[in-house]
Amino acid sequence: MVRLIIHNVPIDFPYEPYQCQLVYMEKVIISLENKCFALLESPTGTGKTLCLLCATLAWREYKKRQKIEQIDKVYRDILRIIYTSRTHAQLSQAVKEFKSTAYNSICISVRGSRNQLCIHEGIKNIKNPFLQRKKCTQLLSQSGCLYRNNIASKTKDYKNLCMDIEELAFMGKKDSVCPYYMSKELSDESEIIFMPYNYVVDANIRAQQSVDIDNSIIIFDEAHNIDKICEDACSVELPLSTFAGLLNSVKAAARYIKQHPAPADSHLMSISLVGTFAHNFELALEHITLFDPKAPTFMDGSYLYELLDRSCGLRYDSAREFLSSLECVLSLLEGNLEGTAQRDGSAPFGPDSGRQRQFDALFRIMDFIETLFSEKMKNTEEVALNFKVILHAQEKDDLLVGDRSKCSRVLSFLCLNSKFALKDILGTSHNIIMTSGTLSPLAAYTTELSLSAFLTLENPHIIQKEQLWVGAFSCGLKGTLLKSTFRTRDDVQYVRELGESIVCLANEIPAGLLIFFPTYGVMNNCVQTWKKSSEGLNIWEALNMMKPVFVESEIPAEFTAALRSYLQAVESRRNGACFLGVFRGRLSEGLDFTNSRARGVIIVGLPYPPVYSYKVLCKRRYLDLYRSARVSGSEWYNLEAIRTVNQAIGRVIRHKTDFGAVVLLDSRYTSGTVIGKLSKWVRPHIRCFKTFEGVSETLRGFFSTFRCEGSMYKLNALPNNLSGLNSKVENPIPRRARFTGKRPKLIIQKENYECTLYRNEHLKAVHYASMDSKRSLYADLTGTTQLDQWSGSRCASARSLQRLNKPSFSQMLLNEGPERDQ
């Protein structure tokens, strides 16, 4: 460990930190000391998670020692750290980093849902989370749960373990202890708790999970989407088809009551209240006048409360009573379901679509009411300003712009200000730190979150300039303008030019290649056009001949299978593989494409949000009306696209020795306005090209300086690989190494030999200056000393050696091919 002192805070760091890491930790310390909101951007591979953990934990220990002899409630309470991220895979990586710190002896916990942690056979298979929670609660109140009862005897042992969610679930099964309630038990004494975003920003989930944020340090890692998550936490959608399911659930509850001779008066009142609500509110929504049946209808946020009061008499003072009535109907529905199961012999919670719709309708209405009448919604002026009520047709996120389909109508209560979800957190927590590799542009982010006092950082990358190649192209291979818009996406000439350009680039980019499209519709249209026959090979066949191509699917299981096949192809094939995906999809974030898994990223177009989406229309109108002094609707719309591009670009560099190329195939990336909004660490590398002339040689020269397995050439290590091939060379450490000639090649000289690595089209040639060395090397590789097989060439051809099923010397030196038999 290396001891650092930053603003008087001693920090134990696992290794000698880089300058950007020191700056990052300094910003964290300042933020903690001043209780200041922090927005910290540090590119992937700069160790931001480790820096964040070490700095925060060190500051906490420093304050703990500073106040050890004083009874200071404030400093005793702020010792808890809540570390959040988007997915549990990212949280598992954070726990792994925590284990490598000097502070790993403290008690931690990882929070997850019952769906992830429950090990009870009768509960874990229930898919609906509301129903799963209710059955678990019933089990605990009735006969008790064996796994839950074993927690007390194991809590002390689990306090000393650092486990991610998978390890916790495994240990729970092994010890017959409920992992879900064990995580909650550990949280009471943990000094750092790892959990997903929504456990903090969603007030309903925070209450259900008993998450206490008072005087806590709250960290949002991978926070590039936190503004949308905050808005979604306060928003709710209600398809009008829900009311049919709600009425059916009321009828099922009534049937259950008829089977019992003396139903309670409260049951009858609950059924009557819920049934009346379903009928009257649906009728009120149907009578709303639509100016254009095909377009969304927008109303102020307060309109929905007025409508509920006028049609159903539902207000803040009666919301709790109505929720109790919904709970009562839910209990009666469960009783009816279990009675039906006993008569029919079916499973009480089997996959019956009609029953499931009844439960889903009840849970959706409960979520709708809880969101509308939560504590933070009591300020009617703020609700009217920051929320919109929209009645619209149901839409898919990946519809092409302008493509509308006839779907059922949906009532949306939409939050338009992300700070609204954060205001209770900002008021009770010690401070908030948001960090990611792609927060740029930060000015727009602070505006989006409506921050007044904050601390920002845009860190550079730790890589050298030689490790990243970025090219922006105005035209394609044959000179066609590259600009992906709604008009050009169906233009066959543009799509074919795009495909031919990608084929040219794929020929020069080794190993794994990721290609991102704006939407699934655009990607599928390109694939279909490329597959159409033309003279000779079509574009799709040509691309597959260079690299096997895999396509991202919207179905999770199919995507997982394609990803597995892609990774296997990258590892097993010399030329690697190609994966086509979409921005904002599974491929664009949350996955670690390190080293050869992504040597190149190709960006197709600018991924603007769907322009006719009701959310986009509403957000732009809101910004133009109320926040035009800071950022307009159009500026926000452009920034949404740039943020998404920055996230996709981050797939190519994952650590300090990684390298790769980023290709921007759209003329708009050559403008200074767009370049200035890309991540700070990317901007210095961008080169603009009007044509493809010379690009192949430039890319080939870039990759020629690297090993294909993913690390930079270390010149002083290269000759060590020769030691077993030429006995005449002793301790072959080079005195000098240089690049020479127009053709890319590397010459290493020492005393009586000179080794030249020629970089031909396939990176497969080597020359040895000494004839004795040449004869010895060739004999060692081929088992023969006949120089006539060398065809009089000064260069050992990899192709000729491959015909003998022997690896070439460059393969061995670059670790590109099969290893020699020992």
N, C-alpha and C positions, 0 to 999 in steps of 0.2 A: 504494500500500500504506500501511496505517496501522500504526505501531509501537506495540505494547502491552507493558507490563511487568506480569506477573502472578507474584507470589512470586519475584521476581528473574529470571524467565525472559522474555527478549524474544521477542515473538510478532509476526510480520508477517501482518496480516490484510487481505484485499482491500478492505475498506470499513470505515467507522465502525460498530462492532458495537453491537447492542442490549444492554440490560441483561441480558436472559436469556442472551444469548450469552456475555457476560463471566462470569456465574455458572457457566455450563456449562464454559467453558474453565478456570476456577479449580478446579472439581471434578476435571477431568481431570489437571491439574498436581499436585494434592494426591495423587491416586491413584497417579500415576507415582512421585512422590517418596517415598511411604511404602510402595510395593509393596502397595497395598491393593486388594482386590476392589471394583469400582464398579458400581452399578446406576443408570443415568442415564436418566430419561425426559424427553424434550423433544418437543413436538408436531410433526407434519409441517408444514413451512413455516418452522420457526425456524432452519434452517441448521445442524442438529446434525452432519451429516456433514462440512461444511466446518470447523466449530469443532473437531470431534474430530481431523481431520487436521492442522489448523494447530497446535493445542495439543500434540499428540503429537510431530509432526515438529520443532517448535520446542524442546520439552524435550530431545529426542534431540540436536539440534544444540548446545544449551546444555551438555549433559553431555559431548559430544564435545570442545567447546572447553575445558571445565573440566579435562578429563583428557588434553589433547593432549600434555603433556610427561611424563606418567606412564605407566608400563607397568602398567595396571590391567586385568586380564583380565575382571573382572566388567563394567566399563563399556564395554569394547570389544565384548563379546558382546551386550549388551542393546540395541544399536543397531538390531537387526532388529525390524521391526514386521510382525505377521501380521494382516491386515485381512480379516475374513470376513463374509459375508452369506448370505442364504438362496438367492438365485438369481443367475445371471450378469447378468441385466438390472439388478439392484440393484448388483452389482459394477461394471458399466459406468458407472452413474451416479456411483459413488464415484471411479472413475478420472477421470471428467470433472471432478469437483470438485477432485481432486488437481492436475489440469493448471492450474487457476486460482490455485493457491497460489504463494507465493514459493519453495517448496521443490521445484519440479518438475524440477530438474536432476539429482536423484539417480536411481540405477538402480532400476527397479521390474520386477516380473514379475507375470503373471496366470496362475494355474494352472487347468487344465481337464482333462477326460477325453479319451481317444483319440476317443471318439464325437464330440466337439466340435471337436477340433483336427487329427485325422489327415487327411492329404490323399492318402494312397496308395490308389489305386483298388481294390486287392485286399483292403485291410484296413478301410477306413472304412465299407464297406457291410455288414460283419458286425454284426448287431444285438446278439448276446450279448456283454457286456463281458468276461467271463472268457475266452471263446473268442477275442475280438478281441485281448486282451492276449497270449494264448499264441501266436497266429499272428504277431503283431508280433515277439515275442521270437525265434521260430523264424526269421523272415526276417532279423533282425539277425545271428543266429548262423551262418546259412548263406551266403547270397549278399550280404547287406548291403542297405541301403536307400539309394537315391540321395539322397532328401531328408534322411535322417539324416546322411549323409556330408558334406553341404554346410554343416553347422552351424558348423564351426570357422572357415570363411572369412567368416562373416557375424555372428558373435557380437559383435565389437567395434562394428559399426554398430548393432546392435539394442539395445545398452546405452544408447544416447543417445535412444531412442524411448520415449514414454509411450503404450502401446497397451492397449486393452481386448481382450477375447477375440476379438471379431469383427474388429478391426483386425489382431490378430496372425495370425489365420487368413488374412485377405486378403493380408498381406505375405508369409506363407509360400508361398502359391500363386504370387504374383508372382515371388518370388525362388527358387522351387523348394527351399525350406528347410522341414524338418519343424517346424511350430509347436508340436507337443506336446513334443518333446525340446528345442526352443529355450527354451520356458518353464521347463523343469527346469534347463537350463544357466544361464539368467539368474538363477534363484533362488539359486544359490550365491554370487552377488555382490550380489544386490539388498538394499537396505536396507528396503524395504517390499514385501510380497508379498500379493496379493489372491487369495482362494480361497473356495470354498463352505464352509459349516459343517462338513460331514462329513469334510473333509480334515483337520480338527483333532480332532474329538470321537470319530471312529471309529478305533480303534487299528489295525485291519487296513488301512484305506485310507491312514492316515498312514504305515504302513510301506511299502506299495506305492508311494506317491508320494514317499517319502524326505523327508517334511516334518519338519524339525528345530525343535522348540519350546523347546529348552533356553534359558533366560534371555531369552526373547522376550516382547515386549509383544503380547498377544493381544486383539484387538478383535472383539467380536461385534456387528455392526450388525443392525438389525431383529430383535432378540433376543427378541421376545415369545413365540416358540415354542421357545426353546432348551431348555427343560426336557424337552419331548417328544422333541426330536431327540436329546438325550443318552440318554434312556431307550431310544429305538429303536435307538441305536447299539450298545447292549449286549444287546438282545433279538433273538430269532430265532424264526421259525415254520417248521414242517415238516409239510406236509400228508401224511397217511398214503398218499395216492396216489403220493407220490414214490418209495416203495419198488418199485412196479411198474416205473417207468421205470429205476430203478437196476438191477434184475434184468435188464431187457432190455439195458441197456448192457453188463452183464457177459457176457450171451450173445453179443452182437455182438463183444465183445473176444475171446471164446473162438473164435468162427468165424474171426476173423482169424488166430489162432494156428494153427489147423488147416491153414491154407493155407501155413504155413511149416514145413518139415520139422524144424528144430532150434530150437524156442523156448527162450528163456532161462528158467532156473529161477525167477528173480525175477518174471518175467511170470506164471508159473503160480501162484506163491505169492500174488501181488497179486490175481489173479482169485479165488482161493480165499478169501482174507481178506475181500474186499469182498462176495462172494456170501454168505459165512457171516454177515457183519454184517447185510446186508439181510434175510435170512431170520429170524435170531434176534431182532433188535430189533423188527421188525414183529410177530412172534409175541408178544413180551413186551408190547408196547403193546396188542395186541388182548385180552390176558388181564387188563388192568387193570379192576378192578371199578368200575362206574359206579353211583353212588347214584341218579342220575336221568338216563336216556339223553338227555333233552331239555335238560338243564342242564349247564353246565361243571363239570368236576371239578378241584378245586384241590389242589395238593400243594406241599410246601416245595421250594425250589430245589435242595437237596442230594439229593432223591429221584431226579432224572434221572441224576446221577452214579452213584448206587447201582445204578440200573437198567441203565446201560451196562456197568458193571463185572460185574454178575451175569449178564447175558445175552450179552455179547460179549467180556468181558475187556478192555474199553477204559478206560484210565486215563491220567493225565497223562504217565506215562513211556512209554506206547505210542501216544500220539496222533500224534506226529510220524511214526512208522512207518506208521500207518494213512493219514495224509495222502499219504505217498509212494506207497502202494498205489493210492490214488484217482488220483493223477497218472499212474501207470503205466497204469491202465485207460483214462484219458482219452486217452493217446497211442495205445493200441491201438485205441480207438474211432475216432480220427481216421484211423488207417491203414486200418481196415476201410471207413470212409466214402469215402476217396479211391480205394480199390480198386474199390468198388462204382460210383463215379462213372466210372472209366475203362471198366468193362465196359458200363455202361448209357448212357454218354454224357451223364449228368446233371451238374449243377453240384455240386461237393463240399459246398458250404454253402448249397444251395438251400433254399427254403421247404418242406421236408418235415416234417410235424407229428410223425411217429414219431421221426425222427432228432433233431429239436429237443427232444422230451421226454426223450430219453436224455441229451443234453448238459445240459439244465436240471436233471435229477435229480442228475447228478454234481456240478454246480456248487452246487446247493442243499445237498447233503450236505457238501461241502467247507466252505461258509460256516457250516453248523451246527457242525461239529467245530472250526473255527478260533475261533468265538465262545465255545464252551463251554470250550475248553482254552487260552484266551489267558492272558497273564501275570497280569492283574488278577483272574482267577477262582481263583487258587490258595488264597486265604483262604476256607476252607470255611465258617467261621462267618459271615462277611459275606455270602457267597452265600446261605446258608440264611435270613438275615434279610431281604435286599433283593431276592430273586428268588422267583418263584412258577412252578411248572410247571402248565400248564392243558391239559387235554384237552377239546376243545370242537368244536362244529359250525362249519364255515366260515360267516362272516357278512360282510355288506356294511356299510360305514360309514353308508350313507344309509338303512338299513332303518328303518321307523317303529318306535317303541317297542313292544315286545311282539310284533312281527311276526317269526316264526321260519320258516325254510325248511329243507327237508331237503337238507343239503349234506354233503360228505365231512368226516370228522373231521380235526382239526388238532392237532398237538402244539406248544404255545407255551412258550418259555422267556422269561419276562417280567421285565424290570427295573422296579422300583418306586421307585427312588431315583435322581434325576438326578445327584446328586453323585458317585455311583459311577463314572459315565463321566468326570467332571471331575477325579477325585482325582489321577490321574497328571499332568494338565495343571496343576492347582493346585500340585503339588509341584515342578514343573520350570520353569515359566514365571516371568518377572519379575513380572507381574501380569496380571489379566484385567479388561477393561472391557466391560460389556454395556450396550447402549443401544437405545432404540426410542421411537417416539411413543406406544406403548400398553403400558407395563409395569404400570400400576396394576391392583390395589392392590399396592404395593411390599412391604408387610409380609408378605403371603402369598407373594410371590415369593422373598423371602429365606428364608422357612421351607421352601419347596419345594426350594430348592437347598442347604439345611442349612448356611447361612453363619454363621460366628461373627464375623469381622471384615470389615466392609464399609462402603462409602460410598454414600449414596443421594441422589438429586435428583429432584424433581418440578417441572419448569419450567412456568411459565405460558406462554400463547400470546402472540405478538407482535401479534395482531389486536386491534382495538378491539371493545368490547362490541356496537357497532352492526352488526358484520359477521357475527354468528352468531345465529340464532334456533333455540331448542330448545323443543319442546312435548311434554309427556307427557299422554296421553289415557286416561281411565278408561273412557269409553263411546264408542260409535260415533255416526254421524250421526243415528240414530233412537233412541238411548238404550240400545242393547244393550251389556252389559258386554263389554269387550275383554279377553280372557284366553285366550291360546293354550295349551291343554293337550291331553293325549292324548284327553280326553273331548270337548272342544269342536271339535277339528279336523275332525270329520265332521258337526258341527252346521250344517245348511244355513243357519239363521237367522244364526249367528255369521259364517259365511263370506261370506254376501251383505252383511251389515252392514259387514264388513271391506272388501269390494270397493267398496261405495258410499262409504265414508269415503275410500278411496284415490282414487276418481274426483273427489271434492270437493277433495282436496288437490292432485291433479295439475292441476286447473283454475287453481290459484293459484301453483304453483311453475313458473317459466319454465325453458326450456332443458332440460338433461339431468336425469333423475330415476332414482335407483337404489332398488330395493325389495328388502330382504333377508328371507328366510324361514328358519325353523329347519332344514329338510331339503328334499331334492328331493321327497319324498313329499308334504309339506305344500304346497309350491309347486304341484306338478302337480294336487293335489286342488282347490286354490283356482281354478286356471285352468279346470279342467273344470266346476266349479260356476258360475263366472262366464259361461261360454259357453252355459249352458242358457238356453233361450228364456223370456222373461217378457213382461209387457205392455210394448209399445214396444221400445226397444233393450235388449238385455241388457247386463250390466255390462262384459263384455269389449269389445263393440262401442263402448260409450260411452267407455271408456278409450282405445281405439284412435283414436276420432275426435279426441280431444284431443292425443294423442301416439302415434305408432307404437310398439308394444310388442314387445320382444325378450326371449327367455327363455334363461337359461343352460342349456347342455347338458352332460351328463357326458362327452361325446365331445369331445376337444380340438379336432379340426378344425372341428366344428360350432360350438363356442364361439368360435373365432377368427373364423369367418365372421360370426356374430351380432354380435360386438364391433365388427367393421369396419363393418357396416351401421348399428349404433347410432351410432357416431361420425360417420359420413357424414350420418345423419339429424339429429343435433344441429347440425352445421355448416350444413346446407342448409335446415332448416325453422325458421320463427319460433317455434313452440311446442316445439321440441326433440323429445326421444324419451324412452322409458321402458325400463329394463332390469330384469327380474326375475332375482334370483340367490339363492344360499344362503350362509349363514354358513359359514366355513371353506372356501369354494369359490374358484374362480379369480377371481371378481369381487370378492371381499372383501379381497384384499390383493395386493400386487405390481404393481398397475396405477395409473397416475397420471391420475386424473380431475380435471384442473385446469380452472379457470374454468367455462365453460358446459357442460362435459362432465358435471358433477354439481353442479347448483344445489340439489339436495335429496336427502336420504337418508331413507327410511322404514324403520323397524325394526318387524318383525312378530314379536311374541312374544319369549321369552327362549330362546336356543339352548342348552339343556342337552344334554350328551352323552347318547347312548342309554343309558337306565337299565339295560337288561338286557345291555349289552355286557360280555363277559368282562373286558375291560380296565378298564372302569369299576367293575364289581363287585369286582374284585381290588384296585384302587387304594383304594377306599373302605374295604375291610376292613383293608388294610395300615395306612392312616392311623389308623383307629379303634383298632387293636391296639397300634401302636408309637409313634405320634406325636400322640396325642390331646392332649398338653399344649400343642402348638403350633397345629395346625389339624386339625380333625376331618374325617372323610370327607365329611360333609354340607357343611361349609364349603368344602372343596376343590371339590365338585360345583357349588356356587353360583358360586364364583369363576371356574370354567372358562367359564361362560356369560357373565359380565360381561366377562372379557377379550376374548371374541369380539365382543361388542357394541362395546367400545371400538375394536377394530380396524376394524369397519365404519363407525363414526361418523367415523373419520379420513379417509374418502374425500372428505368434503365441503370441507374447508379444506386447500389445498395450498401456499399462499404468503401473504405478508403482506397483499396486497390482494385476496385471494380472499374470497368471501362465500357464504353458503348457509343452508339450513334443515335441521334434523334433527327428524323426527317419530317419537315413540316410541308405537306403537299397542299398548299393553298396560297394564292397570291396575296391574301390579306396579311399573312405572317411576315411579309417583306416591308410592311409599313412601320414607321417608328412608333406610332400610337399603340399598336398591338405588342410590339417587341418590348416597349417600356412597361407593360403590365405583366409580362411573364416573370417568373421567379428570379430573384436577384442573381442567384448562382448560375442561371442559364444564360442570361443576357450577354455576357462577354464572349460566349462561344459561338454566337449566331453569325452565320455567313449567308448572304442572300445570293441566289443564283437565278438568272433570267432564263437560262437554258440548262440542259443536262450535259453540255459539252464539258469534258474533263472531270465530271463528277465521279465516274468509275475509278479513274486513277487516283483521285483525291481520297476516296473512301478506302481503296485498296492500300494506299500508303499509310492511312491512319491505322488500319488493323494490322499492318505488317509489323508494327512495333510492339505487338503484344502476343502473349501466349494465348492459345485458344481455350485453355482451361480456366482462364479468368484472372490471372494476375500479371502485373507488368514484368517485362524482361528485367532481370537483375544481371547486369553484364558480368559482374564478378563471379557469378555462379554458373554461367553457361559452360565454360571449359571443363568444369568438374564432371559434367556428363560424358566427357570424352575419355576419362581416365581408364575405363574398362575396355576401350576400343583400340587404343594405341599405346602399347607398353613403352614406347620411346619417350612419351611425354610424361615428365615427372612434376608433380605439384603444379598443375596447369592453371595458375592464377594469372589473368591477363594483365599486361602492363598498360595497354591502352586499347580502347575500343572506339570505333568511329563508323559513321555512315558515309558511304561513298557512291559516286556514280549517279547517273540519271535514273537508273533502274533501282528500286528500293532493295538494299542489301545491307547486311551488317558484317563488318570485318573485325575479327578479334585476332591480335597478333601477340606472339610471345616467342622470343628467341628463334628456334628453328622451325616454327610452323606458323601457318596463317590459316584461319578458319573463316570462310565467307558463307554467310547464309543468304542466298538469293531468294527474293520474294517474287516468284512468278505468279501466274494467275491463281494457282491452287496452293500457294505457300508450301511447295514440296521439293525444293532443290537445295543442294549443299555442295560446296567445292572445298577440297583440301589441297593446299598448295604443294605440299611435299608428295612426290611420287611414292615414296616408301609408305607414307601415311595413307595415301590413296589405296595402294595395294593391300595394306593391312586392313583398312576399314572395309573394303569391298569383300575381302576374304571372310571377314568376320560376319558380314551381313548375309552373304550368298553361299558361303561354303565352297567357293571356288577362287582360284587365283588367275583365271583367264581374263586378261584385260581386254581381249577382243569383244567380250560380252558388254564391255563398257562402250563399244561402238566409237572408240577414239574420242569421246567427249570429255571435256574437263569437268563436266558436271554430272554427279550421280543422279540419274533420272529416277524419281519416285515411281513413275509409271512402269519402267522396266523392272524395278525391284518388286512391284506389286504382282507382275506376271509370274514371278518366282514365289509368290505367296510369302514374301519376306517384308518386314517393315523397313521403310526408308530411314536414313539417318536423321532427316529432319523430323520425321514422325517421332523418333525416339527422343530427339533433343527438345522438341516442342510438346512432347506428351500428347500428340495428336492421334496416334495409332496404337496398334497392339504392341504389348511389351515383348521383349525378346525372351526366349526360353532360357532359363538359368542352367 
